[in-house]
């Protein structure tokens, strides 16, 4: 009975996996390069199920600008009769982005091959590229660099690159099958090895992945209020807000892209002091307290990400509320006299936060964060011995992204 139950489960699963592989013969992908998203499609000339075998041949097809990328990628037909594994071919259809130099196009193709190699682990020694368009962004001088990672370059008839005297440049009617790259690459031949390397790559890539992620960062900082905002000691509240050295910041947000995100900023700091002296039935009491709370919205920009490290800058604006209060006086137990008169002051103000910092991912979820933050805010009236809280803060903390 257990065997029958197992077969009822596993057989539909096998069918689903194989049908999924056949149905999704064209897989849309996006490569981020120089802050631009370049769409492309993967197509196959064979049926596949759970996993694509490693060390297959790969071909990059540069589609003409006026052609539809998806329709062109569907031009690959899976043969009705089974073909030999040596004839299995991975096709990558894309349109070249608008770049400024041959070097940038070389860097783009290198990044494109690196990205897809770590997903399919094809044979890096035999990659071919087919320029369907007549305008090719390479000259004879750059072809040797191209040959370090491309074995065969196909160009249209009568293209000027055919006159560069390079054996790996050919037309469709003069296809050379045996060519290899000028630099040899190690081949991955076993599925188990490819799967392990693929998972390692996914993990490393996740360390640099910020797009479409939610995040929360909790930071503890040391605050230093500008001397220009410090005033005479507030004798009424007995508070000096410049003594508020410790501040907490909490940011909760979402990254809309790899570089741009938005967040809610909440910050607070507080202190409380009390001194009680007894002299017979007379009690002398001195105390004060202060607190600052700020709530605002911000924009996050991440210009650099590599191997788990990222640099970022934040800009946040919002409202800030400061409260300062204090009291001093005497209480006489025998007579019940109470001469304590507490005084509390409150000020509200807009604030602007500008931060420059760095993150380091410990894993896919947890990251460490630090920054230096500039806070600008001014009060209408002096409170707690200051006219505002403008100054710098150095923060350290931990964050979570998911």
C-alpha beads as a LAMMPS data file, in Angstrom:
LAMMPS data file: protein, C-alpha beads

402 atoms
401 bonds

1 atom types
1 bond types

-500.0 500.0 xlo xhi
-500.0 500.0 ylo yhi
-500.0 500.0 zlo zhi

Masses

1 110.0

Atoms # bond

1 1 1 0.000 0.000 0.000
2 1 1 2.875 2.326 0.840
3 1 1 4.411 1.504 -2.535
4 1 1 1.163 2.404 -4.332
5 1 1 0.879 5.685 -2.442
6 1 1 4.489 6.524 -3.322
7 1 1 3.915 5.784 -7.008
8 1 1 0.745 7.896 -7.055
9 1 1 2.779 10.806 -5.760
10 1 1 6.013 10.403 -7.669
11 1 1 4.556 9.674 -11.123
12 1 1 2.567 12.952 -11.409
13 1 1 5.623 14.772 -10.085
14 1 1 7.828 13.325 -12.825
15 1 1 5.217 14.227 -15.445
16 1 1 4.944 17.763 -14.070
17 1 1 8.712 18.268 -14.106
18 1 1 9.036 17.085 -17.693
19 1 1 6.011 19.020 -18.923
20 1 1 7.333 22.118 -17.172
21 1 1 10.645 21.751 -18.964
22 1 1 8.952 21.335 -22.348
23 1 1 6.354 24.067 -21.811
24 1 1 8.805 26.705 -20.734
25 1 1 11.196 26.250 -23.653
26 1 1 11.751 30.023 -23.721
27 1 1 12.817 31.402 -20.370
28 1 1 12.936 35.179 -19.978
29 1 1 15.807 36.602 -17.975
30 1 1 17.233 40.048 -17.190
31 1 1 20.879 41.075 -16.807
32 1 1 21.714 44.235 -14.854
33 1 1 24.641 46.040 -16.460
34 1 1 25.724 49.630 -15.791
35 1 1 22.412 50.338 -14.028
36 1 1 20.465 49.129 -17.080
37 1 1 18.260 46.053 -17.313
38 1 1 18.920 44.030 -20.465
39 1 1 16.198 41.415 -21.194
40 1 1 17.023 38.180 -23.003
41 1 1 15.660 34.670 -23.578
42 1 1 17.089 31.196 -23.170
43 1 1 15.903 28.663 -25.771
44 1 1 16.830 24.997 -26.258
45 1 1 16.830 22.625 -29.192
46 1 1 16.041 19.647 -26.939
47 1 1 13.494 18.603 -24.336
48 1 1 14.624 18.746 -20.719
49 1 1 13.195 17.929 -17.326
50 1 1 14.545 18.765 -13.898
51 1 1 18.040 19.966 -14.810
52 1 1 20.053 20.912 -17.890
53 1 1 23.170 18.803 -18.320
54 1 1 26.495 20.632 -17.870
55 1 1 29.165 21.079 -20.579
56 1 1 26.730 21.597 -23.469
57 1 1 27.462 23.977 -26.345
58 1 1 26.102 27.529 -26.152
59 1 1 25.279 30.111 -28.795
60 1 1 24.550 33.817 -28.318
61 1 1 22.243 35.356 -30.921
62 1 1 22.225 39.153 -31.279
63 1 1 18.745 39.995 -32.572
64 1 1 18.094 42.918 -34.918
65 1 1 16.635 45.965 -33.182
66 1 1 13.460 45.937 -35.285
67 1 1 12.682 42.281 -34.516
68 1 1 10.622 40.959 -31.599
69 1 1 12.895 39.277 -29.069
70 1 1 10.373 36.674 -27.867
71 1 1 9.207 35.726 -31.357
72 1 1 12.786 35.271 -32.520
73 1 1 13.632 33.112 -29.514
74 1 1 10.712 30.816 -30.413
75 1 1 12.237 30.123 -33.820
76 1 1 14.147 27.215 -32.281
77 1 1 12.106 24.077 -32.877
78 1 1 12.607 20.949 -30.820
79 1 1 13.159 17.996 -33.231
80 1 1 10.549 15.260 -33.152
81 1 1 13.261 12.587 -33.157
82 1 1 15.697 12.444 -30.266
83 1 1 19.064 14.053 -31.063
84 1 1 22.463 13.063 -29.703
85 1 1 23.731 14.855 -26.617
86 1 1 26.654 16.307 -28.580
87 1 1 24.075 18.230 -30.651
88 1 1 22.305 19.752 -27.634
89 1 1 22.557 23.531 -27.873
90 1 1 21.667 26.424 -25.563
91 1 1 20.569 29.602 -27.376
92 1 1 20.656 33.035 -25.726
93 1 1 18.690 35.693 -27.629
94 1 1 19.243 39.363 -26.806
95 1 1 19.590 42.868 -28.178
96 1 1 22.776 44.754 -27.364
97 1 1 22.332 47.759 -25.047
98 1 1 23.507 51.216 -26.092
99 1 1 27.084 51.470 -24.784
100 1 1 29.851 54.006 -25.349
101 1 1 32.923 51.992 -26.361
102 1 1 34.228 48.646 -27.566
103 1 1 35.585 48.010 -24.075
104 1 1 32.119 48.414 -22.568
105 1 1 30.696 45.948 -25.098
106 1 1 33.474 43.495 -24.247
107 1 1 32.733 43.917 -20.537
108 1 1 29.027 43.419 -21.205
109 1 1 29.529 40.141 -23.086
110 1 1 31.937 38.899 -20.404
111 1 1 29.361 39.675 -17.694
112 1 1 26.618 38.049 -19.777
113 1 1 28.603 34.838 -20.236
114 1 1 29.681 34.752 -16.574
115 1 1 26.092 35.159 -15.370
116 1 1 24.709 32.371 -17.547
117 1 1 27.669 30.038 -17.152
118 1 1 26.980 29.937 -13.413
119 1 1 23.407 28.885 -14.176
120 1 1 23.913 26.314 -16.956
121 1 1 27.656 25.464 -16.782
122 1 1 27.935 25.117 -20.561
123 1 1 31.234 24.490 -22.359
124 1 1 33.058 27.830 -22.107
125 1 1 35.618 26.749 -24.728
126 1 1 33.139 26.558 -27.621
127 1 1 30.763 29.514 -27.177
128 1 1 29.684 31.080 -30.459
129 1 1 27.983 34.403 -31.166
130 1 1 25.830 35.245 -34.170
131 1 1 25.448 38.928 -35.059
132 1 1 22.187 39.052 -36.986
133 1 1 22.386 42.845 -37.200
134 1 1 24.630 44.574 -39.718
135 1 1 26.043 47.073 -37.202
136 1 1 28.596 45.279 -35.009
137 1 1 30.268 47.326 -32.232
138 1 1 33.735 45.792 -32.718
139 1 1 36.754 46.544 -34.875
140 1 1 39.690 44.355 -35.896
141 1 1 41.702 45.642 -32.909
142 1 1 39.248 44.211 -30.360
143 1 1 38.775 40.792 -31.934
144 1 1 41.658 39.144 -30.076
145 1 1 40.059 40.173 -26.767
146 1 1 36.758 38.802 -28.045
147 1 1 38.387 35.469 -28.867
148 1 1 39.479 34.985 -25.248
149 1 1 35.890 34.098 -24.313
150 1 1 34.191 33.471 -27.706
151 1 1 35.274 30.631 -29.979
152 1 1 33.261 31.559 -33.070
153 1 1 31.941 34.918 -34.293
154 1 1 29.346 34.812 -37.073
155 1 1 28.730 37.995 -39.053
156 1 1 26.533 38.887 -42.053
157 1 1 27.814 38.495 -45.600
158 1 1 30.262 41.227 -46.754
159 1 1 30.800 42.501 -43.193
160 1 1 34.116 44.343 -42.796
161 1 1 35.216 42.066 -39.933
162 1 1 35.695 39.299 -42.508
163 1 1 38.719 41.256 -43.771
164 1 1 40.471 41.221 -40.375
165 1 1 42.253 37.928 -41.075
166 1 1 40.911 36.041 -38.063
167 1 1 40.074 32.365 -38.461
168 1 1 37.241 32.479 -35.918
169 1 1 35.303 35.115 -37.901
170 1 1 32.923 33.509 -40.401
171 1 1 29.517 33.711 -42.036
172 1 1 26.609 31.298 -41.762
173 1 1 27.681 29.659 -45.002
174 1 1 31.249 29.207 -43.759
175 1 1 30.599 27.784 -40.297
176 1 1 33.662 26.302 -38.551
177 1 1 32.613 23.721 -35.948
178 1 1 35.927 22.848 -34.225
179 1 1 37.128 26.267 -33.077
180 1 1 37.862 27.022 -29.433
181 1 1 38.632 30.122 -27.370
182 1 1 42.220 31.369 -27.267
183 1 1 42.214 30.781 -23.499
184 1 1 41.217 27.286 -22.268
185 1 1 38.526 26.913 -19.583
186 1 1 37.951 23.975 -17.260
187 1 1 34.862 21.936 -18.122
188 1 1 32.214 20.790 -15.646
189 1 1 31.024 17.332 -16.685
190 1 1 29.042 15.960 -13.739
191 1 1 25.548 17.032 -12.665
192 1 1 26.377 16.789 -8.966
193 1 1 29.375 19.097 -9.324
194 1 1 27.359 21.564 -11.383
195 1 1 24.529 21.592 -8.823
196 1 1 26.947 22.310 -5.968
197 1 1 28.632 25.138 -7.883
198 1 1 25.212 26.503 -8.871
199 1 1 24.059 26.621 -5.253
200 1 1 27.315 28.269 -4.188
201 1 1 26.834 30.883 -6.899
202 1 1 23.218 31.518 -5.874
203 1 1 24.348 32.041 -2.298
204 1 1 27.146 34.447 -3.272
205 1 1 24.795 36.329 -5.571
206 1 1 22.180 36.591 -2.812
207 1 1 24.771 38.426 -0.697
208 1 1 24.726 41.218 -3.259
209 1 1 21.002 41.104 -3.986
210 1 1 18.924 44.064 -2.790
211 1 1 16.275 44.403 -5.488
212 1 1 12.700 43.549 -4.387
213 1 1 13.719 42.997 -0.756
214 1 1 12.186 44.280 2.462
215 1 1 14.631 45.366 5.158
216 1 1 14.749 46.483 8.760
217 1 1 17.871 48.010 10.313
218 1 1 18.339 48.782 14.017
219 1 1 21.248 51.098 14.842
220 1 1 22.715 52.471 18.064
221 1 1 24.582 55.757 17.687
222 1 1 26.778 58.276 19.480
223 1 1 25.420 61.787 18.935
224 1 1 27.334 65.070 18.990
225 1 1 25.267 68.279 18.828
226 1 1 26.918 71.270 17.155
227 1 1 28.477 73.806 19.531
228 1 1 26.694 76.574 17.628
229 1 1 23.380 75.275 18.957
230 1 1 24.393 75.095 22.600
231 1 1 22.970 77.866 24.796
232 1 1 23.136 78.875 28.437
233 1 1 22.118 76.152 30.868
234 1 1 18.335 75.868 31.161
235 1 1 17.699 76.656 34.822
236 1 1 13.991 75.918 34.471
237 1 1 14.150 72.345 33.167
238 1 1 17.638 71.578 34.551
239 1 1 18.327 69.734 31.277
240 1 1 21.138 69.973 28.754
241 1 1 20.072 68.084 25.602
242 1 1 23.689 68.040 24.398
243 1 1 24.201 65.378 27.091
244 1 1 21.965 63.061 25.062
245 1 1 24.826 61.088 23.528
246 1 1 23.034 57.802 22.844
247 1 1 20.434 57.604 20.080
248 1 1 18.522 54.726 18.511
249 1 1 17.515 54.643 14.830
250 1 1 15.179 52.122 13.211
251 1 1 14.668 52.015 9.435
252 1 1 12.014 49.811 7.823
253 1 1 11.766 49.841 4.034
254 1 1 11.696 48.220 0.610
255 1 1 14.208 48.224 -2.262
256 1 1 12.394 48.936 -5.538
257 1 1 15.526 48.109 -7.553
258 1 1 19.121 47.104 -6.938
259 1 1 19.958 50.754 -6.227
260 1 1 16.827 52.658 -5.128
261 1 1 14.609 52.066 -2.089
262 1 1 12.304 53.830 0.329
263 1 1 11.991 53.535 4.116
264 1 1 10.310 54.735 7.302
265 1 1 12.761 56.299 9.769
266 1 1 12.121 56.267 13.524
267 1 1 14.649 57.607 16.015
268 1 1 14.607 58.279 19.736
269 1 1 16.838 59.156 22.687
270 1 1 16.087 59.818 26.347
271 1 1 17.634 60.363 29.759
272 1 1 16.451 60.665 33.361
273 1 1 18.268 61.786 36.468
274 1 1 17.081 62.077 40.084
275 1 1 18.833 63.009 43.326
276 1 1 17.188 62.719 46.768
277 1 1 18.835 63.887 50.007
278 1 1 17.324 63.358 53.488
279 1 1 17.959 65.690 56.422
280 1 1 15.741 64.675 59.291
281 1 1 12.137 65.258 58.271
282 1 1 13.253 67.424 55.345
283 1 1 13.791 65.843 51.910
284 1 1 15.605 67.741 49.176
285 1 1 14.650 66.532 45.658
286 1 1 16.320 67.384 42.354
287 1 1 15.402 65.662 39.081
288 1 1 15.193 66.080 35.337
289 1 1 14.431 64.135 32.210
290 1 1 14.438 64.581 28.454
291 1 1 13.394 62.705 25.351
292 1 1 13.551 63.168 21.594
293 1 1 11.443 61.275 19.051
294 1 1 11.606 61.657 15.271
295 1 1 9.518 60.007 12.553
296 1 1 10.044 60.500 8.836
297 1 1 10.261 59.032 5.347
298 1 1 13.455 58.512 3.397
299 1 1 15.067 57.414 0.145
300 1 1 17.980 54.962 0.011
301 1 1 20.556 54.818 -2.813
302 1 1 23.087 51.960 -3.144
303 1 1 25.779 52.892 -5.714
304 1 1 28.149 49.954 -5.063
305 1 1 27.594 46.259 -4.275
306 1 1 30.244 43.528 -4.303
307 1 1 30.732 40.231 -2.437
308 1 1 28.318 41.110 0.356
309 1 1 29.642 44.660 0.808
310 1 1 27.547 47.639 -0.213
311 1 1 27.858 51.379 0.125
312 1 1 24.700 53.432 0.604
313 1 1 23.459 56.925 1.200
314 1 1 20.128 57.879 2.809
315 1 1 18.082 61.046 2.797
316 1 1 15.164 61.293 5.224
317 1 1 12.810 64.115 6.206
318 1 1 10.173 64.212 8.916
319 1 1 9.003 65.678 12.214
320 1 1 10.888 65.758 15.503
321 1 1 9.541 66.315 19.010
322 1 1 11.743 67.194 21.989
323 1 1 10.584 67.240 25.631
324 1 1 12.631 68.521 28.575
325 1 1 11.480 68.785 32.155
326 1 1 12.871 69.183 35.624
327 1 1 12.102 70.106 39.224
328 1 1 13.881 70.919 42.474
329 1 1 12.601 71.721 45.932
330 1 1 11.862 70.388 49.393
331 1 1 9.339 68.090 51.027
332 1 1 8.815 68.292 54.808
333 1 1 7.384 65.058 56.162
334 1 1 6.270 66.508 59.515
335 1 1 4.451 69.521 58.141
336 1 1 3.466 68.111 54.734
337 1 1 4.835 71.158 52.959
338 1 1 5.799 70.568 49.301
339 1 1 7.736 73.318 47.544
340 1 1 8.538 71.362 44.361
341 1 1 7.392 73.063 41.133
342 1 1 8.037 70.883 38.061
343 1 1 8.511 72.596 34.676
344 1 1 8.200 70.857 31.283
345 1 1 8.974 72.308 27.870
346 1 1 8.101 70.837 24.449
347 1 1 9.343 71.836 20.994
348 1 1 8.483 70.429 17.558
349 1 1 10.452 70.867 14.369
350 1 1 11.038 69.458 10.903
351 1 1 14.241 67.490 10.495
352 1 1 16.510 66.321 7.678
353 1 1 18.815 63.302 7.934
354 1 1 21.671 62.665 5.508
355 1 1 23.611 59.411 5.983
356 1 1 26.596 57.737 4.334
357 1 1 27.282 54.143 5.304
358 1 1 28.104 50.564 4.467
359 1 1 26.434 47.151 4.850
360 1 1 28.036 43.728 5.101
361 1 1 25.889 40.623 4.669
362 1 1 26.510 37.711 7.033
363 1 1 24.036 35.593 5.059
364 1 1 20.940 35.878 2.915
365 1 1 18.982 37.518 5.745
366 1 1 21.267 39.108 8.344
367 1 1 23.610 42.018 7.636
368 1 1 25.735 44.406 9.667
369 1 1 25.351 48.118 9.036
370 1 1 27.137 51.317 10.001
371 1 1 26.964 54.955 8.953
372 1 1 27.789 58.520 9.773
373 1 1 24.658 60.656 9.913
374 1 1 24.108 64.392 9.735
375 1 1 20.916 65.659 11.403
376 1 1 19.648 69.176 10.727
377 1 1 16.858 70.590 12.877
378 1 1 16.196 73.928 14.611
379 1 1 13.699 74.840 17.334
380 1 1 11.568 77.970 17.398
381 1 1 12.414 78.420 21.104
382 1 1 15.364 77.233 23.140
383 1 1 14.770 74.038 25.066
384 1 1 17.065 72.021 27.276
385 1 1 20.028 74.410 26.824
386 1 1 20.024 74.136 23.011
387 1 1 18.391 75.889 20.062
388 1 1 18.314 72.729 17.953
389 1 1 19.798 69.258 17.535
390 1 1 21.907 69.810 14.421
391 1 1 25.009 67.597 14.525
392 1 1 26.700 64.331 13.600
393 1 1 26.021 60.784 14.753
394 1 1 28.106 57.620 14.276
395 1 1 25.885 54.521 14.163
396 1 1 26.452 50.763 14.348
397 1 1 23.745 48.144 14.033
398 1 1 22.274 44.993 12.602
399 1 1 19.729 44.513 9.834
400 1 1 17.488 41.876 8.289
401 1 1 16.373 41.590 4.663
402 1 1 13.898 39.158 3.124

Bonds

1 1 1 2
2 1 2 3
3 1 3 4
4 1 4 5
5 1 5 6
6 1 6 7
7 1 7 8
8 1 8 9
9 1 9 10
10 1 10 11
11 1 11 12
12 1 12 13
13 1 13 14
14 1 14 15
15 1 15 16
16 1 16 17
17 1 17 18
18 1 18 19
19 1 19 20
20 1 20 21
21 1 21 22
22 1 22 23
23 1 23 24
24 1 24 25
25 1 25 26
26 1 26 27
27 1 27 28
28 1 28 29
29 1 29 30
30 1 30 31
31 1 31 32
32 1 32 33
33 1 33 34
34 1 34 35
35 1 35 36
36 1 36 37
37 1 37 38
38 1 38 39
39 1 39 40
40 1 40 41
41 1 41 42
42 1 42 43
43 1 43 44
44 1 44 45
45 1 45 46
46 1 46 47
47 1 47 48
48 1 48 49
49 1 49 50
50 1 50 51
51 1 51 52
52 1 52 53
53 1 53 54
54 1 54 55
55 1 55 56
56 1 56 57
57 1 57 58
58 1 58 59
59 1 59 60
60 1 60 61
61 1 61 62
62 1 62 63
63 1 63 64
64 1 64 65
65 1 65 66
66 1 66 67
67 1 67 68
68 1 68 69
69 1 69 70
70 1 70 71
71 1 71 72
72 1 72 73
73 1 73 74
74 1 74 75
75 1 75 76
76 1 76 77
77 1 77 78
78 1 78 79
79 1 79 80
80 1 80 81
81 1 81 82
82 1 82 83
83 1 83 84
84 1 84 85
85 1 85 86
86 1 86 87
87 1 87 88
88 1 88 89
89 1 89 90
90 1 90 91
91 1 91 92
92 1 92 93
93 1 93 94
94 1 94 95
95 1 95 96
96 1 96 97
97 1 97 98
98 1 98 99
99 1 99 100
100 1 100 101
101 1 101 102
102 1 102 103
103 1 103 104
104 1 104 105
105 1 105 106
106 1 106 107
107 1 107 108
108 1 108 109
109 1 109 110
110 1 110 111
111 1 111 112
112 1 112 113
113 1 113 114
114 1 114 115
115 1 115 116
116 1 116 117
117 1 117 118
118 1 118 119
119 1 119 120
120 1 120 121
121 1 121 122
122 1 122 123
123 1 123 124
124 1 124 125
125 1 125 126
126 1 126 127
127 1 127 128
128 1 128 129
129 1 129 130
130 1 130 131
131 1 131 132
132 1 132 133
133 1 133 134
134 1 134 135
135 1 135 136
136 1 136 137
137 1 137 138
138 1 138 139
139 1 139 140
140 1 140 141
141 1 141 142
142 1 142 143
143 1 143 144
144 1 144 145
145 1 145 146
146 1 146 147
147 1 147 148
148 1 148 149
149 1 149 150
150 1 150 151
151 1 151 152
152 1 152 153
153 1 153 154
154 1 154 155
155 1 155 156
156 1 156 157
157 1 157 158
158 1 158 159
159 1 159 160
160 1 160 161
161 1 161 162
162 1 162 163
163 1 163 164
164 1 164 165
165 1 165 166
166 1 166 167
167 1 167 168
168 1 168 169
169 1 169 170
170 1 170 171
171 1 171 172
172 1 172 173
173 1 173 174
174 1 174 175
175 1 175 176
176 1 176 177
177 1 177 178
178 1 178 179
179 1 179 180
180 1 180 181
181 1 181 182
182 1 182 183
183 1 183 184
184 1 184 185
185 1 185 186
186 1 186 187
187 1 187 188
188 1 188 189
189 1 189 190
190 1 190 191
191 1 191 192
192 1 192 193
193 1 193 194
194 1 194 195
195 1 195 196
196 1 196 197
197 1 197 198
198 1 198 199
199 1 199 200
200 1 200 201
201 1 201 202
202 1 202 203
203 1 203 204
204 1 204 205
205 1 205 206
206 1 206 207
207 1 207 208
208 1 208 209
209 1 209 210
210 1 210 211
211 1 211 212
212 1 212 213
213 1 213 214
214 1 214 215
215 1 215 216
216 1 216 217
217 1 217 218
218 1 218 219
219 1 219 220
220 1 220 221
221 1 221 222
222 1 222 223
223 1 223 224
224 1 224 225
225 1 225 226
226 1 226 227
227 1 227 228
228 1 228 229
229 1 229 230
230 1 230 231
231 1 231 232
232 1 232 233
233 1 233 234
234 1 234 235
235 1 235 236
236 1 236 237
237 1 237 238
238 1 238 239
239 1 239 240
240 1 240 241
241 1 241 242
242 1 242 243
243 1 243 244
244 1 244 245
245 1 245 246
246 1 246 247
247 1 247 248
248 1 248 249
249 1 249 250
250 1 250 251
251 1 251 252
252 1 252 253
253 1 253 254
254 1 254 255
255 1 255 256
256 1 256 257
257 1 257 258
258 1 258 259
259 1 259 260
260 1 260 261
261 1 261 262
262 1 262 263
263 1 263 264
264 1 264 265
265 1 265 266
266 1 266 267
267 1 267 268
268 1 268 269
269 1 269 270
270 1 270 271
271 1 271 272
272 1 272 273
273 1 273 274
274 1 274 275
275 1 275 276
276 1 276 277
277 1 277 278
278 1 278 279
279 1 279 280
280 1 280 281
281 1 281 282
282 1 282 283
283 1 283 284
284 1 284 285
285 1 285 286
286 1 286 287
287 1 287 288
288 1 288 289
289 1 289 290
290 1 290 291
291 1 291 292
292 1 292 293
293 1 293 294
294 1 294 295
295 1 295 296
296 1 296 297
297 1 297 298
298 1 298 299
299 1 299 300
300 1 300 301
301 1 301 302
302 1 302 303
303 1 303 304
304 1 304 305
305 1 305 306
306 1 306 307
307 1 307 308
308 1 308 309
309 1 309 310
310 1 310 311
311 1 311 312
312 1 312 313
313 1 313 314
314 1 314 315
315 1 315 316
316 1 316 317
317 1 317 318
318 1 318 319
319 1 319 320
320 1 320 321
321 1 321 322
322 1 322 323
323 1 323 324
324 1 324 325
325 1 325 326
326 1 326 327
327 1 327 328
328 1 328 329
329 1 329 330
330 1 330 331
331 1 331 332
332 1 332 333
333 1 333 334
334 1 334 335
335 1 335 336
336 1 336 337
337 1 337 338
338 1 338 339
339 1 339 340
340 1 340 341
341 1 341 342
342 1 342 343
343 1 343 344
344 1 344 345
345 1 345 346
346 1 346 347
347 1 347 348
348 1 348 349
349 1 349 350
350 1 350 351
351 1 351 352
352 1 352 353
353 1 353 354
354 1 354 355
355 1 355 356
356 1 356 357
357 1 357 358
358 1 358 359
359 1 359 360
360 1 360 361
361 1 361 362
362 1 362 363
363 1 363 364
364 1 364 365
365 1 365 366
366 1 366 367
367 1 367 368
368 1 368 369
369 1 369 370
370 1 370 371
371 1 371 372
372 1 372 373
373 1 373 374
374 1 374 375
375 1 375 376
376 1 376 377
377 1 377 378
378 1 378 379
379 1 379 380
380 1 380 381
381 1 381 382
382 1 382 383
383 1 383 384
384 1 384 385
385 1 385 386
386 1 386 387
387 1 387 388
388 1 388 389
389 1 389 390
390 1 390 391
391 1 391 392
392 1 392 393
393 1 393 394
394 1 394 395
395 1 395 396
396 1 396 397
397 1 397 398
398 1 398 399
399 1 399 400
400 1 400 401
401 1 401 402
